Amino acid sequence: MDILHKLRIVFWLLVIGLWGVFMYQYIAEDLSPEKTIYLEKNPFSWSAPPERIKKIEIPEFSKSSRLYASRTSTKPISHLTPILGAGEIKDIPAEISSGKFVPEHTGRERESISKEKYEKYPPAPKGFEMRQTRHFVIYEEGGVRKETVAKIENLHGNIMIDLIAFSPWTREKKVFIFLCKSQKTYQNLTGRPAWSGGTASLSQRKIFLYKSYEAYSILAHELTHIYFDSFFLPTIDPLWLSEGMAVYIQAQRGYSAPLWLKSNMVKLTGGAGYKLKDLMRIETLEGADPDSVRLWYAQCYSIVKFLMKMKPGDAFYQFCKYIKEGKPIHTALYRAYGMPFNRIEALEYAWRYDLKTKKISGLH
């Protein structure tokens, strides 16, 4: 009888122990921060060869618009004083300080992203070969190489890790990519100025670029605008959210980060930047000085990255969905993330704290 009693005790101890192990694994996985998937080398660790610095993308902005702090304000971004003053954003290297900086699209262009299914593909320009892939129609000057197809499709797969929920239409509709062999061909085909490294027509799902070190980084940025911005139709996503996501995908999935991003992230970590209420009211980027806009882009990128990583699950998707429905930013924040994010100031405090400690998002 004593032996049977002891065997029962041992049996139940084993059952309880196994149950405890399973529960620990389940709870630990459920409560752990979302894991960061690194498919490429950390872009911040890359240093560009000096002779290639001048080839970075310096896209233009619409000459018909101005940069305003709100729909009714007449103050440009230069009047939105960074927290640590304008002196904190004036040390961008001279080699990349001319012109403008990252692709930006007018509200009208972003609003008109086409959802129509093309019956015919655009014809190939003279000297270009056309090839259809799973998600694209690629036009490459001199012939479409297997390497080009593989790299672009791999880029698409990387981007979909973050954006599949926002662009399910990519299973049926294709994006048209025109890859020029030289800058001269690119300029002849698009009419773009010499400093431009790539351009996109969001309404027609067309992207034009030429072969350069930054080509796939630019392609990642422009694809993000087509994939992410289409989710918000028939409304328009806020500019800070659109550009922040585009720079995030460009840096995380586009094989290399923009050259100006690392230095501006250092500034933000040191306390520079804009109040979030001011940053989120920006609707166009015309007329702003290059250094201020680079800082604005870096801050948008950092905020989007924080929102995506600080809570596992579909919180960021729900946040975007509420914005699409027309909810104010603070309402969308609260409904998607809960307390204490019932005010924009709460997001700003948490983001600033995480920049220095990484204790919320776990991003090191």
N, C-alpha and C positions, 0 to 999 in steps of 0.2 A: 504493500500500500504506500509506503514511504517513497519507493522508487517511482511509482506511477505519479504520485503528487509532484515529485521533483521534475519528471519528464514534462508534465503539463506546464509547470512554471517555465522551463527552458523553451518549450514550444511557443508560449505566448510572448515570452521576451523576444524571440526571433521575429514573430509576426509584428510586434510593436516596433522593433528596430527597423525592419524593412519598410514599414509604413512611414516611419520618421524620415528615412533616407529619401523616399519618393517625394514626401511633402517638402523637404528642404530643397530638393532640386527644382520642384515646380515653383515654389515661392521665390527662390533666388533668381530663376530665369524671368519670372514675371515682373519682379521689382527692379531688376538691373537696368542701367541705362542702355539705350539703343547702341548696339555695337557699330563702330565706324568701319566701313569696308574700304580698304585701300587697294585699288586695282592698278595704280600707277605709283611711281615715285613721288614722295612729298614735294609738291611744286615749290614750296617755300625754300627748299634746300638747293634749288637750282640757281646757278649764276650764269647769266648770258655772256657769251663772248663779246668783248667790246665792239668788234666790228659789226655785230648784228643788232646792236641796240637801236640804231636809227631805223630799223625796219619794223618796229612795233606798229600795231594798228592805232591810228589817230583819227577816228571817225568824225564826221561833221555833224552839226546840229542845224535844225531848221532856222533860216534867217527871218522867217515870218513870225517867230514867237519870242517871248521874253521869259526870263526865269522869275517866278513870283513865289512869295511865301504862302499865299493862299489864293483863292479864286478872286478875291476883291483887293488884295494887297498890291501895292506898286513897288515893293522893296525886292531887289534882286538878292541872290544868295550871298553876295558880298556884304549885305546888311544883316545877315543872320550870323551874328558873331560867334565863332567857335568858343567853347568853354574856356580854353586856355589862350584865346586871342589869336589874331591872324598870324602872329609871328611863329606859331607852332606849325604852320603848313607852307612854309616858303623855301624849304630846302630840297625840292625835287631836282634831280640832276638836270643840268642844262641840256643834255643830249635828248631828253624826252619831254622837255617842258614847252616846246612849241606846239601850236595848234590846239587840238582838243584830244579826247582821251578814249572813251569807251563807246560802243554803239548805243545810240539812243533813238527812239522812234517817237514821232508825234502821236498825240492821242487819236487823231483821225486815222492814221495808218494802222495803229494797233487795234482800233475799233473795227476795221474793215477786214480782218483776217478771214479769208474765204473758207467756207465749209462745203463749197460745191465740189462735187466729184468731177475730175477732169475726164472728158471723153477721149481727148487726144493729148499726147505729151507734146511739149514745145519742141519744135524742130531743132536739130543740132546745128550750132553755128558752123561756118566754114572752117575746116581744119579740126573740128571736134568729132569725137566718137561718142555715141550714146550707148549706155548699158543699163538695163533695169535690174535692180536688186530687190531684196525682200522689202525694204523700207524706203528706197530712194530710186530716182532716175539720175544717174551720174553722167555728166558730160565732161569729158577730159580732153584737152587739146593734145593732139598727137596720138590718141588711143587710150582707152581705159585700162589701166594696169590692175592686175590681181591684188597687188599691194594696196592700191587706193581703195578698192572695194572692201577688202578685209579690214582696213583701218577705219573707214567710215562706218561700216556696220558694227565694228567693235565699239566705236564711240557712241553709236546709238544705244547699244546694250548698256554701256556704262551710265548714260544719261537716264535711261528708263529705270534704273535702280531707284532714282529719286522721283521721276516724273510720270511713271506709268499710270498712276491714278488720275493724273490731270490730262492725259492725252490718249485715251483708249482708241481714238480714231486712227492712230498710226498703224494699226493692224490692217486697215483697209486702204488708206490714202497715203500717197507718197510725197516726199519733198524733192524738189529739183535742185541739184547742186551742179554749178558750172565751175570747173577747176581749170584756170588758165595756166599755161606754162610760164608766162612772163608777165611782168607788171604792164608792159606796153599793150599786150593783148587785152588784159583786164581793163585798162583805161579806154581802149577803143570800143570794147564791148559795152561798157557801162557808162562811160562819160565821167567817171569819178576823177578827182584830183590825184596828184602824184603821191600824197601822203596816205591815201586810203588803202587799206589792206584787204578789205572785204565789205560787202554790202548785201542787204537782203530786201526782198519784197515780201512782206508778211501776207499781203492780200492774195498773192499768187503762189505762196510757198516756194519761192525761188531764192537761192543763195548764190552769190558770185564771189569768188576769191581767187587769188593766184598763189602759186607755190612759194612758201616762205617758212621760216622757222615757226612763226606764230599762226600758220594757216589753220591748224586743227583746233587751236585755242579759240580763234575767232569763230570757227565753224560751230564749236560747242556753245558759244555765247548766242549766236544767231539762231541755232536750233532751239535753244531754250526759249527764246522769245516766241517762236512759232508753236512749240509744244505747250508751254506754260500759259501764255497769254490767251490761247484759244479756249482754255477752261472757263474763263470769265465771261465769254460771250453770252448775251448781247451787251453786257456791261463792260467796263474797262477796269482792270486791276490797278491799284495805286502805283505810281511810277517807282516809288522806293521799293515796293515788293517785287515788281517786274525786274528792275535792274539788279536788285540784291540777289534774286534767284539766278539771273543770268551770269553774274560774276561768280556766284557760288559754284554753279555747274562748270563754268570756265576754269576755275581754279582747282576744283576737286576731280573733274572728269576729263578735262580738255588737254591733258598731257603737260601743261605748264601754266602757271599763274601769270596774270598781268605783271609786268615789271614793277609797276608802281604800288602794288598791293602790300608787299611786306613792310615797306617804310611807313606807309600810312597806318597799318595795323599797330606798329610800334607807337605811333603818335596817339592812337585811340587808347591803347593800354596805359599810356602816360596821362590820360585825362582830356586830350583834345577831342574835338568833335562838336556836334550840334545837339541842342535839345531835341528830343524825339518828336515833340509836337510840331516844331518848326521843320524838321527833316521830312516828316510825313506829309506836310502840306505842299511840298514842292511838286509842281505839275509839268514843268519844262525846264530845260537846262541851257537855254539861250542866254548869252551875254555874261556868263560867269567866268571867273578866271580859272585857269587849268588846275592850280593847286587846290583850290577850294572844292572843285567838283571831284577831283580824285579822292579827297578826304570824304566827301559825301558818298561816293560809290563804295568806298571801303567800309564806311559805317553801315550802309544798307546791306552789304554782303555779310558783315559780322552779325547784324541783328537777325537776318534770315537764317543764318547758320545756327544761331542760338535757339531760335524758335523751333527749328527742325530737330535739334538734338536734345533739348532739355527735358522732353517728355516722350517716352516710347509710345508706339501705337500710331493712331491716325489723328493726333491732336493738331498737327500742322495742316493736314488736309481739311479738317473741320473748321479751322480758323479761316482758311481760304474760302471754304464754302459759305460761311456766314458773311464774309466780305462780298462774295458774289451776290448774295441775297440782299445786299444793301445795308447790312448792319454796320453801325459805327465801329471803329477800330477797338475801342475799349469794351464794347459789347461782345464782339467776336473773340477777343482775348479771353474774357471771363467764361464764355460758353465753351470754348475749346480747351482752356487750360485750368479753369477754376481759380480759386483763391490762391495767392493774393493778387492775381492779375485782373483786377476789376478797374484799373486805371492805367493809362499810358506811363505815368510816373513810376508805377510799380514795376513795369517792364524795364524801364530805363535803369532803375536802381539794381534790379536783378542782373541785367545785362552787364552793367559796369562792374558789379561785384564778380561776375563770372569771368570777365576779361582778365582780371588780375589773379583769381584763385582757381578757376576751372572746377569749382566745387559743385556747381549746379549741372552743367552739361557733361562734365567728365571729359572734355576735350583737352588733350595735352599736346 
